[in-house]
Amino acid sequence: MAYEIHIRRTNDQPISLEEWVKAVDNSENVRLGDAVSIVVTNSTTSEQISNPQLQGVAELYDVGSQVWFPAFRWFEGRITTRASRDFDTFHSHQRSVMRALASQLGAQIVGDEGESYE
């Protein structure tokens, strides 16, 4: 499993989908994506298996390539993403957007191992 970064509250209070949608709507360089349904094909039986539509997926605008791409997932009261290559840099675009979102949500940015990011 890949290492992920999360926006979550330290008091274990979940972030509601409604709160997430509002924060995204009030932020620059991030927007809600379309509901996504992921389909996987079983290589042995060729059966196609799909999950229910995912809500709370948000896209991040890549300033360099001028393209929107799926970046954030809301699930079970927290937001999750894979860190960009430059995430360890304080001024990373992804990290800056996450700081703004976390601030609106009264939350923090934390890694899988519990480390905090500003």
Rosetta constraint file for C-alpha pairs under 8 A:
AtomPair CA 2 CA 82 HARMONIC 7.47 0.50
AtomPair CA 3 CA 82 HARMONIC 6.64 0.50
AtomPair CA 3 CA 83 HARMONIC 7.78 0.50
AtomPair CA 3 CA 111 HARMONIC 7.78 0.50
AtomPair CA 3 CA 112 HARMONIC 6.47 0.50
AtomPair CA 4 CA 80 HARMONIC 6.61 0.50
AtomPair CA 4 CA 81 HARMONIC 5.64 0.50
AtomPair CA 4 CA 82 HARMONIC 4.66 0.50
AtomPair CA 4 CA 83 HARMONIC 6.34 0.50
AtomPair CA 4 CA 111 HARMONIC 6.16 0.50
AtomPair CA 4 CA 112 HARMONIC 5.83 0.50
AtomPair CA 5 CA 80 HARMONIC 5.78 0.50
AtomPair CA 5 CA 81 HARMONIC 5.42 0.50
AtomPair CA 5 CA 82 HARMONIC 5.96 0.50
AtomPair CA 5 CA 83 HARMONIC 6.17 0.50
AtomPair CA 5 CA 109 HARMONIC 6.98 0.50
AtomPair CA 5 CA 110 HARMONIC 5.80 0.50
AtomPair CA 5 CA 111 HARMONIC 4.46 0.50
AtomPair CA 5 CA 112 HARMONIC 6.27 0.50
AtomPair CA 6 CA 78 HARMONIC 6.76 0.50
AtomPair CA 6 CA 79 HARMONIC 5.39 0.50
AtomPair CA 6 CA 80 HARMONIC 4.44 0.50
AtomPair CA 6 CA 81 HARMONIC 6.39 0.50
AtomPair CA 6 CA 109 HARMONIC 5.62 0.50
AtomPair CA 6 CA 110 HARMONIC 5.30 0.50
AtomPair CA 6 CA 111 HARMONIC 6.08 0.50
AtomPair CA 6 CA 112 HARMONIC 7.56 0.50
AtomPair CA 7 CA 78 HARMONIC 5.86 0.50
AtomPair CA 7 CA 79 HARMONIC 5.00 0.50
AtomPair CA 7 CA 80 HARMONIC 6.54 0.50
AtomPair CA 7 CA 98 HARMONIC 7.44 0.50
AtomPair CA 7 CA 102 HARMONIC 6.11 0.50
AtomPair CA 7 CA 107 HARMONIC 6.26 0.50
AtomPair CA 7 CA 108 HARMONIC 5.53 0.50
AtomPair CA 7 CA 109 HARMONIC 4.65 0.50
AtomPair CA 7 CA 110 HARMONIC 6.42 0.50
AtomPair CA 8 CA 12 HARMONIC 7.81 0.50
AtomPair CA 8 CA 14 HARMONIC 7.43 0.50
AtomPair CA 8 CA 15 HARMONIC 7.20 0.50
AtomPair CA 8 CA 77 HARMONIC 7.50 0.50
AtomPair CA 8 CA 78 HARMONIC 5.06 0.50
AtomPair CA 8 CA 79 HARMONIC 6.70 0.50
AtomPair CA 8 CA 102 HARMONIC 7.68 0.50
AtomPair CA 8 CA 107 HARMONIC 5.17 0.50
AtomPair CA 8 CA 108 HARMONIC 5.59 0.50
AtomPair CA 8 CA 109 HARMONIC 6.63 0.50
AtomPair CA 8 CA 110 HARMONIC 7.39 0.50
AtomPair CA 9 CA 13 HARMONIC 6.04 0.50
AtomPair CA 9 CA 14 HARMONIC 6.90 0.50
AtomPair CA 9 CA 15 HARMONIC 7.47 0.50
AtomPair CA 9 CA 78 HARMONIC 7.87 0.50
AtomPair CA 9 CA 106 HARMONIC 6.73 0.50
AtomPair CA 9 CA 107 HARMONIC 4.27 0.50
AtomPair CA 9 CA 108 HARMONIC 5.98 0.50
AtomPair CA 10 CA 107 HARMONIC 6.82 0.50
AtomPair CA 10 CA 108 HARMONIC 7.08 0.50
AtomPair CA 13 CA 77 HARMONIC 7.80 0.50
AtomPair CA 14 CA 76 HARMONIC 7.24 0.50
AtomPair CA 14 CA 77 HARMONIC 4.10 0.50
AtomPair CA 14 CA 78 HARMONIC 6.48 0.50
AtomPair CA 15 CA 19 HARMONIC 6.34 0.50
AtomPair CA 15 CA 20 HARMONIC 6.75 0.50
AtomPair CA 15 CA 77 HARMONIC 4.35 0.50
AtomPair CA 15 CA 78 HARMONIC 5.76 0.50
AtomPair CA 15 CA 105 HARMONIC 7.38 0.50
AtomPair CA 16 CA 20 HARMONIC 6.31 0.50
AtomPair CA 16 CA 77 HARMONIC 5.77 0.50
AtomPair CA 17 CA 21 HARMONIC 6.13 0.50
AtomPair CA 17 CA 56 HARMONIC 6.56 0.50
AtomPair CA 17 CA 74 HARMONIC 7.15 0.50
AtomPair CA 17 CA 77 HARMONIC 7.46 0.50
AtomPair CA 18 CA 22 HARMONIC 6.24 0.50
AtomPair CA 19 CA 23 HARMONIC 6.19 0.50
AtomPair CA 19 CA 105 HARMONIC 7.11 0.50
AtomPair CA 20 CA 24 HARMONIC 6.20 0.50
AtomPair CA 20 CA 56 HARMONIC 7.27 0.50
AtomPair CA 20 CA 74 HARMONIC 7.52 0.50
AtomPair CA 20 CA 105 HARMONIC 7.57 0.50
AtomPair CA 21 CA 25 HARMONIC 6.10 0.50
AtomPair CA 21 CA 32 HARMONIC 7.31 0.50
AtomPair CA 21 CA 56 HARMONIC 7.03 0.50
AtomPair CA 22 CA 26 HARMONIC 6.23 0.50
AtomPair CA 23 CA 27 HARMONIC 6.31 0.50
AtomPair CA 23 CA 101 HARMONIC 6.02 0.50
AtomPair CA 23 CA 104 HARMONIC 6.16 0.50
AtomPair CA 23 CA 105 HARMONIC 6.97 0.50
AtomPair CA 24 CA 28 HARMONIC 7.96 0.50
AtomPair CA 24 CA 30 HARMONIC 6.19 0.50
AtomPair CA 24 CA 31 HARMONIC 5.85 0.50
AtomPair CA 24 CA 32 HARMONIC 6.80 0.50
AtomPair CA 24 CA 58 HARMONIC 7.59 0.50
AtomPair CA 24 CA 101 HARMONIC 7.08 0.50
AtomPair CA 25 CA 30 HARMONIC 7.92 0.50
AtomPair CA 25 CA 31 HARMONIC 6.59 0.50
AtomPair CA 25 CA 32 HARMONIC 7.70 0.50
AtomPair CA 27 CA 31 HARMONIC 7.90 0.50
AtomPair CA 27 CA 97 HARMONIC 7.81 0.50
AtomPair CA 27 CA 100 HARMONIC 7.29 0.50
AtomPair CA 27 CA 101 HARMONIC 7.10 0.50
AtomPair CA 28 CA 97 HARMONIC 7.63 0.50
AtomPair CA 29 CA 60 HARMONIC 5.81 0.50
AtomPair CA 29 CA 61 HARMONIC 4.96 0.50
AtomPair CA 29 CA 62 HARMONIC 7.95 0.50
AtomPair CA 29 CA 97 HARMONIC 7.30 0.50
AtomPair CA 30 CA 58 HARMONIC 6.60 0.50
AtomPair CA 30 CA 59 HARMONIC 5.51 0.50
AtomPair CA 30 CA 60 HARMONIC 4.57 0.50
AtomPair CA 30 CA 61 HARMONIC 6.07 0.50
AtomPair CA 30 CA 97 HARMONIC 7.58 0.50
AtomPair CA 31 CA 58 HARMONIC 5.43 0.50
AtomPair CA 31 CA 59 HARMONIC 5.31 0.50
AtomPair CA 31 CA 60 HARMONIC 6.76 0.50
AtomPair CA 32 CA 56 HARMONIC 6.87 0.50
AtomPair CA 32 CA 57 HARMONIC 6.04 0.50
AtomPair CA 32 CA 58 HARMONIC 4.19 0.50
AtomPair CA 32 CA 59 HARMONIC 6.00 0.50
AtomPair CA 33 CA 56 HARMONIC 7.69 0.50
AtomPair CA 33 CA 57 HARMONIC 5.52 0.50
AtomPair CA 33 CA 58 HARMONIC 4.97 0.50
AtomPair CA 33 CA 59 HARMONIC 5.70 0.50
AtomPair CA 33 CA 70 HARMONIC 7.06 0.50
AtomPair CA 34 CA 57 HARMONIC 7.35 0.50
AtomPair CA 35 CA 53 HARMONIC 5.74 0.50
AtomPair CA 35 CA 54 HARMONIC 5.53 0.50
AtomPair CA 35 CA 55 HARMONIC 5.54 0.50
AtomPair CA 35 CA 56 HARMONIC 7.65 0.50
AtomPair CA 35 CA 57 HARMONIC 7.04 0.50
AtomPair CA 36 CA 53 HARMONIC 5.16 0.50
AtomPair CA 36 CA 54 HARMONIC 5.27 0.50
AtomPair CA 36 CA 55 HARMONIC 7.39 0.50
AtomPair CA 36 CA 57 HARMONIC 7.80 0.50
AtomPair CA 37 CA 50 HARMONIC 6.60 0.50
AtomPair CA 37 CA 51 HARMONIC 5.95 0.50
AtomPair CA 37 CA 52 HARMONIC 6.03 0.50
AtomPair CA 37 CA 53 HARMONIC 4.53 0.50
AtomPair CA 37 CA 54 HARMONIC 6.37 0.50
AtomPair CA 38 CA 50 HARMONIC 5.55 0.50
AtomPair CA 38 CA 51 HARMONIC 5.86 0.50
AtomPair CA 38 CA 52 HARMONIC 7.96 0.50
AtomPair CA 38 CA 53 HARMONIC 7.69 0.50
AtomPair CA 39 CA 48 HARMONIC 6.46 0.50
AtomPair CA 39 CA 49 HARMONIC 5.59 0.50
AtomPair CA 39 CA 50 HARMONIC 4.27 0.50
AtomPair CA 39 CA 51 HARMONIC 6.86 0.50
AtomPair CA 40 CA 48 HARMONIC 5.65 0.50
AtomPair CA 40 CA 49 HARMONIC 5.27 0.50
AtomPair CA 40 CA 50 HARMONIC 6.25 0.50
AtomPair CA 41 CA 46 HARMONIC 5.64 0.50
AtomPair CA 41 CA 47 HARMONIC 5.61 0.50
AtomPair CA 41 CA 48 HARMONIC 4.38 0.50
AtomPair CA 41 CA 49 HARMONIC 6.19 0.50
AtomPair CA 42 CA 46 HARMONIC 4.89 0.50
AtomPair CA 42 CA 47 HARMONIC 5.24 0.50
AtomPair CA 42 CA 48 HARMONIC 6.29 0.50
AtomPair CA 42 CA 49 HARMONIC 7.50 0.50
AtomPair CA 43 CA 47 HARMONIC 7.84 0.50
AtomPair CA 55 CA 73 HARMONIC 7.99 0.50
AtomPair CA 55 CA 74 HARMONIC 7.12 0.50
AtomPair CA 56 CA 72 HARMONIC 7.95 0.50
AtomPair CA 56 CA 73 HARMONIC 5.90 0.50
AtomPair CA 56 CA 74 HARMONIC 4.87 0.50
AtomPair CA 56 CA 75 HARMONIC 7.57 0.50
AtomPair CA 57 CA 70 HARMONIC 6.93 0.50
AtomPair CA 57 CA 71 HARMONIC 7.49 0.50
AtomPair CA 57 CA 72 HARMONIC 5.64 0.50
AtomPair CA 57 CA 73 HARMONIC 4.60 0.50
AtomPair CA 57 CA 74 HARMONIC 6.22 0.50
AtomPair CA 58 CA 70 HARMONIC 5.91 0.50
AtomPair CA 58 CA 71 HARMONIC 6.07 0.50
AtomPair CA 58 CA 72 HARMONIC 5.03 0.50
AtomPair CA 58 CA 73 HARMONIC 6.49 0.50
AtomPair CA 59 CA 68 HARMONIC 5.87 0.50
AtomPair CA 59 CA 69 HARMONIC 5.05 0.50
AtomPair CA 59 CA 70 HARMONIC 4.19 0.50
AtomPair CA 59 CA 71 HARMONIC 5.17 0.50
AtomPair CA 59 CA 72 HARMONIC 6.56 0.50
AtomPair CA 60 CA 68 HARMONIC 5.55 0.50
AtomPair CA 60 CA 69 HARMONIC 5.61 0.50
AtomPair CA 60 CA 70 HARMONIC 6.39 0.50
AtomPair CA 60 CA 71 HARMONIC 5.73 0.50
AtomPair CA 60 CA 72 HARMONIC 7.81 0.50
AtomPair CA 60 CA 94 HARMONIC 7.62 0.50
AtomPair CA 61 CA 66 HARMONIC 6.69 0.50
AtomPair CA 61 CA 67 HARMONIC 5.78 0.50
AtomPair CA 61 CA 68 HARMONIC 4.42 0.50
AtomPair CA 61 CA 69 HARMONIC 6.60 0.50
AtomPair CA 62 CA 66 HARMONIC 5.33 0.50
AtomPair CA 62 CA 67 HARMONIC 5.34 0.50
AtomPair CA 62 CA 68 HARMONIC 6.12 0.50
AtomPair CA 62 CA 69 HARMONIC 7.51 0.50
AtomPair CA 63 CA 67 HARMONIC 7.22 0.50
AtomPair CA 71 CA 81 HARMONIC 5.91 0.50
AtomPair CA 71 CA 82 HARMONIC 7.45 0.50
AtomPair CA 72 CA 79 HARMONIC 6.35 0.50
AtomPair CA 72 CA 80 HARMONIC 5.62 0.50
AtomPair CA 72 CA 81 HARMONIC 4.96 0.50
AtomPair CA 73 CA 79 HARMONIC 5.40 0.50
AtomPair CA 73 CA 80 HARMONIC 5.21 0.50
AtomPair CA 73 CA 81 HARMONIC 6.51 0.50
AtomPair CA 74 CA 78 HARMONIC 5.71 0.50
AtomPair CA 74 CA 79 HARMONIC 4.43 0.50
AtomPair CA 74 CA 80 HARMONIC 6.49 0.50
AtomPair CA 75 CA 79 HARMONIC 6.37 0.50
AtomPair CA 75 CA 80 HARMONIC 7.69 0.50
AtomPair CA 83 CA 87 HARMONIC 5.69 0.50
AtomPair CA 83 CA 94 HARMONIC 7.83 0.50
AtomPair CA 84 CA 94 HARMONIC 6.82 0.50
AtomPair CA 86 CA 92 HARMONIC 5.75 0.50
AtomPair CA 87 CA 92 HARMONIC 5.41 0.50
AtomPair CA 87 CA 93 HARMONIC 7.96 0.50
AtomPair CA 87 CA 94 HARMONIC 6.79 0.50
AtomPair CA 87 CA 95 HARMONIC 5.99 0.50
AtomPair CA 88 CA 92 HARMONIC 7.37 0.50
AtomPair CA 90 CA 95 HARMONIC 6.99 0.50
AtomPair CA 90 CA 96 HARMONIC 7.62 0.50
AtomPair CA 90 CA 118 HARMONIC 7.47 0.50
AtomPair CA 91 CA 95 HARMONIC 6.92 0.50
AtomPair CA 91 CA 96 HARMONIC 6.25 0.50
AtomPair CA 92 CA 96 HARMONIC 6.06 0.50
AtomPair CA 93 CA 97 HARMONIC 6.30 0.50
AtomPair CA 94 CA 98 HARMONIC 6.17 0.50
AtomPair CA 95 CA 99 HARMONIC 6.11 0.50
AtomPair CA 96 CA 100 HARMONIC 6.45 0.50
AtomPair CA 97 CA 101 HARMONIC 6.28 0.50
AtomPair CA 98 CA 102 HARMONIC 5.91 0.50
AtomPair CA 98 CA 109 HARMONIC 7.25 0.50
AtomPair CA 99 CA 103 HARMONIC 6.05 0.50
AtomPair CA 99 CA 108 HARMONIC 7.86 0.50
AtomPair CA 99 CA 109 HARMONIC 7.23 0.50
AtomPair CA 99 CA 118 HARMONIC 6.82 0.50
AtomPair CA 100 CA 104 HARMONIC 6.43 0.50
AtomPair CA 101 CA 105 HARMONIC 6.31 0.50
AtomPair CA 102 CA 106 HARMONIC 5.98 0.50
AtomPair CA 102 CA 107 HARMONIC 4.75 0.50
AtomPair CA 102 CA 108 HARMONIC 5.60 0.50
AtomPair CA 102 CA 109 HARMONIC 6.79 0.50
AtomPair CA 103 CA 107 HARMONIC 6.19 0.50
AtomPair CA 103 CA 108 HARMONIC 7.55 0.50
AtomPair CA 108 CA 116 HARMONIC 7.20 0.50
AtomPair CA 108 CA 117 HARMONIC 7.54 0.50
AtomPair CA 108 CA 118 HARMONIC 7.87 0.50
AtomPair CA 109 CA 116 HARMONIC 5.82 0.50
AtomPair CA 109 CA 117 HARMONIC 5.33 0.50
AtomPair CA 109 CA 118 HARMONIC 6.91 0.50
AtomPair CA 110 CA 114 HARMONIC 5.66 0.50
AtomPair CA 110 CA 115 HARMONIC 5.37 0.50
AtomPair CA 110 CA 116 HARMONIC 4.46 0.50
AtomPair CA 110 CA 117 HARMONIC 5.95 0.50
AtomPair CA 111 CA 115 HARMONIC 5.28 0.50
AtomPair CA 111 CA 116 HARMONIC 6.61 0.50
AtomPair CA 111 CA 117 HARMONIC 7.86 0.50
